[in-house]
Amino acid sequence: MQTLQSLDYWAIAIYMLLMAGIGLFLGKFVKNISDYFKGGNAIPWVSGAISNFMTKFSTFIFVAYAGIAYQHGFVALTLIWSTVLPALVGVAIFAKRWRRAGVLTPLEYLETRFNAPVRQVFSWMGVFFKILDNMVRLYALGLFVKAATSLSLETSILVCGIIVALYTVVGGLWAVVVTDVVQFIILIVATLILVPLTIQAAGGLPKMMETIPEHFTWFNGPKGMPLYLMVYYLMILVKYSGNWTFIQRFYSVRDERASQKQGMLTAVFFFLFPIIFLFPSIAAKALIPNLENPEMAYVSVCLKLLPEGIMGLMVAAMFAATMSVLSGEYNVTAGVLTRDIYQRLFNPKAADKEMLWVGRLMTVVLGSLITIGALYVGGFGGAFEANKLFTGLFAIPMTLPLVLGIVLKKPQPWGAFATLIVGMGLGLILNAMPQVSWEWATFIEIVACVLVFLLSGITSVQTDAYRLRVEAFFRRLNTPLTEAEKPQENPAFMQVMNRLYAVALTVTGALFLVMSLPSLAETSGRVACGAGLLCLLLAPLMWYRTRNLSEDRDLKSAAKVQSDFKSK
C-alpha cells in the first residue's frame, strides 16, 4: 500500500496553518468566560448546526463505521441514521429548555434542580467519561494516520493529540464553531471528489450491485438484526441527548427559535451526509475484496484512487473531522472543570481573567490525558467495540439523570445517585457475563436506570426550600426569553466572521486547484480541479453578500435615526 508523498504533506501543512491562524485570530474576540464557553449566546444557528454535525462525526466514522460498511454494506447507514432521532427529539423537547436554563455548562443546572453533591459527583464522573470517550476518537484518528503515512500508531496518536490540544486552547467556542464550518467545507469537498471516482473504479452502480448484492440491503449481518438496531437506536438517543457538546450548541445561540432551527438543520445533516461518507467503504468490498483489516476500508480506497496532493487533502479532511469533535469536547469539558469544579469549590469569586486562564490550562491537561490514554485503546478490541464498552459502562447512567432532570419535576436527588450506582454496577456485571449479549445488557441497563430514576419521584421527603427552588427552576424553563435576556446583535463582528469564511473558502479552493494540477490527466485530478474552481467562485459571492448585508444594516440604522428625529 502506498503512503503519502511530499505534495500530500504540503497540503496537510497548509491546512494546519489555516486552522491555527483562525484559532489565533478569533482568540482576540474572547473577552470573558461567557464568550469562551458559550459564544456569548451569539452563535448563528446555521453555524451552530454545522458545528453540531461536525462534533459528532470524527474519524471514527471513517474507521469503525467504515469497517461495518465494508463487511455488511448499507447496514452501516442504518446504524448511523440513529443520530437523526436525538436531533429531532432535541427540537421537540430539549432545545427551548436548554436555552432558557441560562447555564454556562451542561451540568450547572444540576445544583438548582437537585443539589450541590449531585452536581459535583456528575461533574467529576462526567469528566472521567469524557476522557475515556475521546481516547477512542483519538485512537481512531491515529489508525487513519498510521495507514496513510510511515508513522507508527503510537507516533500518530502523539502527533495528532498534540496538534488538537494546541489548536483548541486560544479561541474558545467561537474558534471551535468557525473552524468547524471551515473544516465542514474541506470534508464535504474532499469526500464528494472520492464518490464518483469510487463508482467509476467499481464499474458503475449496476456492476457493484452484481458483485456485492448483499451490501445493498439495509439489514445485512448481525448488526442489522431487529433487536440490535432497536437497542442501538435507544442507546444513541440517550447518549446524544445528554452529550455535552450537543447540549452546548442548544444554549449557545441567541434564543429558543434559533435553538430549534439549529436542531432541525442538524437532523438534516445527520441524514444526508453519511451517505457520501460511507459509500466508498461499501464499494471497497468490490474494489479490494480481501482487505485484511475492514476498519482500513476507507483509507485503502483513498490510497488506491486519489493522486498525490489530493490524498493529502483527504487526510486533512480526516483531521478536520476529528479535530472538530475533540476541540468541541475539550472546550465543553474544560468549562465543567472551570465552572462546576474550580469556581464552585475553590474560588467562587474568581474574576473573568483568572477563569479564562484556568479554562485554557484545563484544555492542556485534558489533551495530555486523552493522548496518553489513546495509546492503550487497542487492547479493548478495536475502535467500535471500545466505544461500545465505554458507552455501556458510563454514558447511560451518567446521561439519564441529566436529560430527564430538565424535563421531569418529581424525581429526587437520591434518584440521580441511585441511577448512577445501579447503572454502573449493572454495566460492570453484565459486561463480565459473556453469555449476555451486548443488546440485552444495554437494554437491561437503560430500563433499570429509567425505573430507578422515576421511582425516586414517588417519594416526597424534601424541604420546602427544595420544592420552591425546583418550582422556580421549571417556571423559568416554561417562560419565553425576553428581549433583555437575549444578547445584543453585533453586526460588525458577524461581518468579520462571514469574511473569514470567504477567506477560508478561497484558501480551500486554491488548495484543491493547486494540488490537482500535477494529476489533471487523470479523472481524479480533473474532479478536484473542478471542486477547487467552484470554491473560488463561491468565495467572492460570500464576500459580496457580507458587504451588502453591512450596507443594508447601515441603511436601516440611518432610517431609524431619521424616524426617531421626525417623531421628536
C-alpha positions in Angstrom: 0.0 0.0 0.0 1.4 3.4 -1.0 1.8 6.2 1.6 1.7 10.0 1.4 4.1 11.8 -0.9 5.8 15.2 -0.4 2.9 17.1 -2.1 0.5 15.5 0.4 2.5 16.7 3.3 2.4 20.2 1.9 -1.4 20.1 1.7 -1.6 18.9 5.3 0.8 21.6 6.5 -1.1 24.4 4.8 -4.4 23.1 6.2 -2.9 23.1 9.7 -1.6 26.6 9.3 -5.1 27.7 8.2 -6.7 26.2 11.3 -4.1 27.6 13.6 -4.4 31.0 12.1 -8.2 31.0 12.5 -7.9 30.0 16.2 -5.3 32.7 17.0 -7.3 35.3 15.1 -10.5 34.5 17.0 -8.8 34.4 20.3 -8.7 38.2 20.4 -12.5 38.4 20.3 -12.8 36.3 23.5 -13.4 38.9 26.3 -14.9 36.9 29.1 -15.9 33.5 30.3 -19.2 33.6 28.5 -17.5 34.2 25.2 -15.1 31.3 25.8 -17.6 28.6 26.8 -20.9 29.6 25.1 -20.0 32.2 22.5 -21.8 34.9 24.4 -25.1 33.1 23.3 -24.5 34.7 19.9 -23.5 31.7 17.7 -25.5 31.9 14.4 -27.9 28.9 14.2 -26.6 27.7 10.8 -23.0 27.8 12.1 -24.2 26.1 15.3 -25.9 23.3 13.2 -22.7 22.7 11.2 -20.6 22.6 14.3 -23.1 20.3 16.0 -22.8 17.9 13.0 -19.1 18.1 12.9 -18.7 17.4 16.6 -20.5 14.1 16.1 -18.6 12.8 13.1 -14.9 12.2 13.9 -12.5 9.9 12.0 -14.4 7.2 14.0 -17.0 7.2 11.1 -14.2 6.6 8.6 -12.7 3.8 10.7 -15.3 2.0 12.8 -18.4 2.6 10.6 -16.2 2.1 7.5 -15.4 -1.4 8.8 -19.1 -2.2 9.2 -19.8 -0.8 5.7 -17.1 -2.9 4.2 -18.3 -6.1 5.9 -22.1 -5.6 5.7 -22.9 -2.7 3.4 -25.9 -0.4 3.8 -26.5 -1.6 7.4 -23.8 0.9 8.4 -26.1 3.7 7.2 -29.0 2.1 9.1 -26.9 2.3 12.2 -25.6 5.8 11.7 -29.0 7.2 10.9 -29.7 6.6 14.6 -28.2 10.1 15.1 -31.2 11.7 13.4 -33.6 10.7 16.2 -31.9 12.6 19.1 -31.7 15.8 16.9 -35.4 15.7 16.3 -36.2 14.9 19.9 -34.0 17.8 20.9 -36.0 20.1 18.7 -39.3 18.9 20.2 -38.3 18.7 23.9 -34.9 20.0 24.9 -33.9 23.0 22.7 -36.2 25.6 24.4 -35.4 24.2 27.9 -31.6 24.3 27.5 -31.7 27.9 26.1 -33.9 29.1 28.8 -31.9 27.5 31.6 -29.3 30.3 31.4 -26.3 28.0 32.1 -22.6 28.2 31.2 -22.1 24.4 31.3 -24.5 21.4 30.8 -24.1 20.4 34.5 -24.6 23.8 36.1 -28.3 23.4 36.4 -28.0 20.1 38.5 -27.4 22.1 41.7 -30.6 24.1 41.2 -32.6 21.1 40.1 -31.2 18.6 42.6 -28.4 19.7 45.0 -24.7 20.5 45.1 -23.5 16.9 45.7 -25.3 15.8 42.6 -23.6 18.5 40.5 -20.2 17.6 41.9 -20.5 13.8 41.5 -21.7 14.1 38.0 -19.1 16.7 37.1 -16.2 14.6 38.3 -17.6 11.4 36.8 -18.6 13.1 33.6 -15.1 14.5 33.1 -13.7 10.9 33.6 -16.2 9.6 31.0 -15.3 12.3 28.5 -11.6 11.4 28.8 -12.4 7.8 28.0 -14.7 8.6 25.1 -12.2 10.9 23.4 -9.4 8.4 23.9 -11.3 6.2 21.4 -11.7 9.1 19.0 -8.0 9.9 19.0 -7.2 6.3 18.7 -9.3 6.1 15.5 -7.5 9.2 14.1 -4.2 7.5 14.9 -5.2 4.4 13.0 -6.0 6.5 9.9 -2.7 8.4 10.0 -0.8 5.2 10.6 -2.4 3.6 7.5 -1.7 6.7 5.3 1.8 7.5 6.4 5.0 5.8 7.5 4.4 6.7 11.2 3.8 4.1 13.9 0.4 4.0 15.6 2.0 5.5 18.8 3.7 8.3 17.0 0.5 9.1 15.0 -1.6 9.3 18.2 1.0 11.6 19.9 1.3 13.9 16.9 -2.4 14.2 16.4 -3.1 14.7 20.1 -0.6 17.5 20.4 -1.9 19.3 17.4 -5.5 19.1 18.5 -4.7 20.3 22.0 -2.6 23.3 20.8 -5.2 24.3 18.3 -8.1 24.3 20.8 -6.6 26.4 23.6 -6.8 30.0 22.4 -10.2 30.9 20.8 -12.9 29.2 22.9 -16.2 28.2 21.5 -16.1 30.9 18.7 -12.9 29.3 17.4 -14.4 25.8 17.7 -17.5 26.8 15.7 -15.8 28.9 13.0 -13.2 26.2 12.4 -15.9 23.6 12.3 -17.6 25.4 9.5 -14.3 25.7 7.6 -13.5 22.0 8.2 -17.0 21.1 7.1 -16.3 22.7 3.7 -13.0 20.8 3.4 -14.5 17.5 4.5 -17.5 17.7 2.1 -15.5 18.8 -0.9 -12.9 16.0 -0.3 -15.5 13.2 0.1 -17.6 14.4 -2.8 -14.5 14.0 -5.0 -14.0 10.4 -3.9 -17.6 9.2 -4.5 -17.6 9.5 -8.3 -14.1 8.1 -8.5 -15.2 5.1 -6.5 -18.3 4.4 -8.7 -16.1 4.7 -11.8 -13.4 2.3 -10.4 -16.1 -0.2 -9.4 -17.6 -0.3 -12.9 -20.7 1.7 -12.0 -23.5 1.0 -9.6 -25.1 -1.9 -11.6 -21.7 -3.7 -11.6 -21.3 -3.1 -7.9 -24.8 -4.4 -7.1 -24.0 -7.5 -9.2 -20.6 -8.1 -7.4 -21.8 -7.5 -3.8 -25.6 -7.7 -3.8 -25.8 -8.4 -0.1 -24.2 -5.0 0.6 -27.2 -3.2 -0.9 -29.7 -4.4 1.8 -30.4 -2.3 4.8 -30.4 -5.1 7.4 -27.4 -7.3 6.4 -25.3 -9.1 9.0 -25.6 -9.3 12.8 -25.8 -5.6 13.3 -28.9 -5.5 11.1 -30.9 -7.7 13.4 -34.1 -6.0 14.8 -33.1 -6.4 18.5 -29.6 -5.0 17.8 -30.9 -2.0 15.9 -33.6 -1.2 18.5 -31.1 -1.2 21.3 -28.5 0.7 19.3 -31.1 3.5 18.4 -32.2 3.7 22.0 -28.6 3.9 23.2 -27.7 6.7 20.7 -30.9 8.6 21.7 -29.7 8.5 25.3 -26.1 9.2 24.6 -26.6 12.1 22.2 -29.4 13.8 24.1 -27.0 14.0 27.1 -23.9 14.7 25.1 -22.3 17.9 26.5 -21.4 19.4 23.1 -24.8 18.6 21.8 -26.4 20.4 24.7 -23.9 23.3 24.5 -24.9 24.1 20.9 -28.6 24.4 22.1 -27.8 27.1 24.6 -25.1 29.0 22.7 -27.5 30.6 20.2 -29.5 33.7 20.6 -33.0 32.4 21.5 -35.3 29.4 21.6 -36.3 29.7 18.0 -32.7 29.7 16.8 -32.0 26.7 19.1 -34.8 24.7 17.4 -33.8 25.7 13.9 -30.3 24.6 14.7 -31.5 21.2 15.9 -33.6 20.7 12.7 -30.8 21.5 10.4 -28.5 19.2 12.4 -31.0 16.4 11.8 -30.9 17.1 8.0 -27.1 16.9 8.0 -27.2 13.7 10.0 -29.4 12.1 7.4 -27.8 13.3 4.2 -24.0 13.4 4.6 -23.4 9.9 6.0 -24.4 8.6 2.6 -21.4 10.1 0.8 -19.1 9.4 3.8 -19.8 5.6 3.8 -20.3 4.9 0.1 -16.6 4.4 -0.7 -16.3 1.9 2.2 -19.3 -0.1 0.8 -17.7 0.0 -2.7 -14.4 -1.1 -1.2 -15.7 -4.7 -0.9 -15.9 -4.8 -4.7 -12.6 -2.9 -5.3 -10.5 -4.6 -2.6 -12.3 -7.9 -1.7 -9.7 -9.4 0.6 -8.8 -6.5 2.8 -7.1 -7.8 6.0 -8.5 -5.1 8.4 -12.0 -3.9 7.5 -11.5 -0.8 9.5 -9.0 0.3 6.9 -11.5 0.2 4.1 -11.9 4.0 3.6 -8.2 4.6 3.9 -7.5 1.9 1.4 -9.9 3.3 -1.2 -8.4 6.7 -0.8 -4.8 5.5 -1.3 -5.9 3.4 -4.3 -7.9 6.2 -6.2 -6.6 9.6 -5.1 -3.4 11.0 -6.6 -0.6 12.8 -4.8 -1.7 16.1 -3.3 -5.4 15.2 -3.3 -4.6 12.4 -0.9 -3.0 14.9 1.4 -6.2 17.0 1.3 -8.2 13.9 2.2 -6.0 13.3 5.2 -6.6 16.9 6.1 -10.3 16.3 5.8 -9.9 13.4 8.3 -8.1 15.7 10.6 -10.9 18.1 10.1 -13.5 15.6 11.3 -11.7 14.5 14.4 -10.3 17.9 15.3 -13.9 19.3 15.2 -15.0 16.7 17.7 -12.0 16.9 20.0 -11.9 20.7 20.0 -15.6 20.9 21.0 -15.2 18.2 23.6 -12.1 19.9 25.1 -14.0 23.3 25.3 -17.1 22.0 27.0 -15.2 19.7 29.4 -12.8 22.5 30.3 -15.9 24.5 31.0 -17.1 21.9 33.5 -13.7 21.7 35.2 -13.6 25.5 35.3 -17.1 26.5 36.3 -18.6 23.4 38.1 -15.4 22.3 39.9 -12.8 25.1 40.2 -15.0 28.1 40.6 -17.7 26.3 42.6 -15.4 24.5 45.0 -12.2 26.5 45.2 -12.7 30.1 44.1 -16.3 31.3 43.9 -15.2 34.9 43.4 -12.7 34.3 40.6 -12.6 37.1 38.0 -13.1 36.5 34.3 -9.4 36.9 33.5 -8.5 34.1 36.0 -11.3 31.9 34.7 -10.1 32.2 31.2 -6.6 31.3 32.3 -7.9 28.3 34.2 -10.1 27.2 31.2 -7.1 27.2 28.9 -5.0 25.3 31.4 -7.7 22.7 31.8 -7.7 22.2 28.0 -4.0 21.4 28.0 -4.4 18.9 30.9 -7.3 17.2 29.1 -5.4 17.0 25.9 -2.5 15.4 27.7 -4.6 12.8 29.5 -6.6 11.8 26.4 -3.5 11.5 24.3 -1.8 9.2 26.8 -4.9 7.1 27.2 -5.4 6.7 23.5 -2.2 4.7 23.2 -3.9 1.8 25.1 -7.3 1.7 23.5 -6.3 -1.1 21.1 -6.3 -3.5 23.9 -10.1 -3.3 24.1 -10.7 -4.9 20.7 -10.9 -2.2 18.1 -12.4 1.3 17.9 -16.1 0.3 17.6 -16.1 -2.3 20.4 -14.1 0.0 22.7 -16.6 2.8 22.2 -19.5 0.5 22.9 -17.9 -0.8 26.1 -17.2 2.7 27.5 -20.6 3.9 26.5 -22.3 0.9 28.2 -20.4 1.4 31.4 -20.6 5.2 31.9 -22.7 7.1 29.3 -26.1 5.6 30.2 -26.1 6.1 34.0 -24.3 9.5 33.6 -26.7 10.8 30.9 -30.2 9.8 32.0 -30.5 12.0 35.2 -29.0 14.9 33.2 -31.6 14.5 30.4 -34.6 13.6 32.4 -33.9 16.0 35.2 -34.6 19.0 32.9 -37.9 17.5 31.8 -39.3 15.8 34.9 -40.0 17.7 38.1 -40.7 14.9 40.6 -37.5 12.7 40.7 -35.4 13.4 43.8 -31.7 13.9 44.3 -31.3 10.4 45.7 -32.7 9.1 42.4 -29.8 10.7 40.5 -27.3 9.0 42.7 -29.1 5.7 42.7 -29.3 5.8 38.9 -25.6 6.3 38.7 -24.7 3.5 41.1 -27.2 1.0 39.7 -26.3 1.7 36.1 -22.6 1.4 36.6 -22.9 -1.7 38.8 -25.2 -3.4 36.2 -22.8 -2.3 33.4 -19.8 -3.9 35.1 -21.7 -7.1 35.9 -23.4 -7.6 32.5 -20.2 -6.8 30.6 -18.4 -9.5 32.7 -21.0 -12.1 31.7 -20.1 -13.5 28.2 -23.5 -15.3 28.0 -25.3 -12.0 28.0 -25.2 -10.3 24.6 -24.4 -6.6 24.2 -28.0 -5.9 23.1 -29.6 -7.4 26.2 -27.0 -5.9 28.6 -27.6 -2.4 27.2 -31.4 -2.7 27.2 -31.5 -4.0 30.8 -29.2 -1.2 31.9 -31.3 1.5 30.3 -34.6 0.2 31.6 -33.2 -0.3 35.1 -31.7 3.3 35.2 -35.0 4.8 34.0 -37.1 2.9 36.5 -34.8 3.8 39.4 -34.8 7.5 38.5 -38.6 7.5 38.1 -39.1 5.6 41.3 -37.4 8.4 43.2 -40.3 10.7 42.1 -42.8 8.8 44.1 -41.2 9.9 47.4 -41.6 13.3 48.8 -39.1 13.9 51.6 -37.5 17.2 50.5 -37.7 20.5 52.3 -39.9 23.4 51.4 -36.8 25.3 50.2 -36.0 22.5 47.8 -39.6 22.4 46.4 -39.7 26.2 46.0 -36.3 26.1 44.2 -37.4 23.4 41.8 -40.7 25.1 41.1 -38.9 28.3 40.3 -36.5 26.5 38.0 -39.3 24.9 36.0 -41.2 28.2 35.8 -38.1 29.6 34.1 -37.9 26.7 31.7 -41.6 27.3 30.7 -41.2 31.1 30.4 -40.0 32.5 27.0 -36.9 34.7 27.0 -37.4 38.4 27.0 -35.6 40.7 24.6 -33.5 41.9 27.5 -32.3 38.3 28.1 -31.2 37.9 24.6 -27.7 39.1 23.6 -27.3 42.3 21.6 -26.5 41.6 18.0 -23.0 42.7 16.8 -23.2 43.2 13.1 -19.5 44.3 12.8 -18.4 41.1 14.5 -20.6 38.9 12.3 -19.3 40.7 9.2 -15.8 39.7 10.3 -16.9 36.1 10.7 -18.5 35.9 7.3 -15.5 37.5 5.6 -13.3 34.9 7.5 -15.4 32.2 5.9 -14.9 33.8 2.5 -11.1 33.8 3.0 -11.2 30.2 4.2 -13.2 29.2 1.2 -10.6 31.0 -1.0 -7.7 29.1 0.6 -9.6 25.8 0.3 -10.3 26.4 -3.3 -6.7 27.3 -4.0 -5.5 24.2 -2.2 -7.7 21.9 -4.3 -6.8 23.7 -7.5 -3.1 23.7 -7.0 -2.9 20.2 -5.7 -4.9 18.9 -8.7 -2.5 20.4 -11.3 0.0 17.5 -11.4 -2.8 15.0 -11.9 -5.0 16.8 -14.5 -4.5 14.0 -16.9 -6.4 11.7 -14.5 -10.1 11.8 -13.7 -9.3 12.4 -10.0 -7.3 15.5 -10.9 -10.0 17.0 -13.1 -12.7 16.4 -10.5 -10.5 18.0 -7.7 -9.7 20.9 -10.1 -13.4 21.5 -10.6 -14.1 21.4 -6.9 -11.4 24.0 -6.3 -12.7 26.3 -9.0 -16.2 26.1 -7.5 -14.9 27.1 -4.1 -13.0 30.0 -5.7 -16.2 31.2 -7.4 -18.3 31.0 -4.2 -15.8 32.9 -2.1 -16.3 36.4 -3.7 -20.0 35.8 -3.7 -19.9 35.3 0.1 -17.7 38.4 0.5 -20.1 40.5 -1.7 -23.1 39.2 0.3 -21.4 40.3 3.5 -20.8 43.7 2.0 -24.4 44.0 1.0 -25.7 42.9 4.4 -23.4 45.6 6.0 -24.8 48.2 3.7 -28.4 47.1 4.4 -27.8 47.4 8.1 -26.3 50.9 7.7 -29.4 52.0 5.7 -31.8 50.6 8.3 -29.8 52.3 11.0 -29.9 55.6 9.2 -33.7 55.2 8.5 -34.3 54.5 12.2 -32.3 57.6 13.3 -34.3 59.7 10.8 -37.6 58.3 12.0 -36.7 58.9 15.6 -35.7 62.5 14.7 -39.0 63.1 13.0 -41.0 61.7 15.9 -39.3 64.2 18.2 
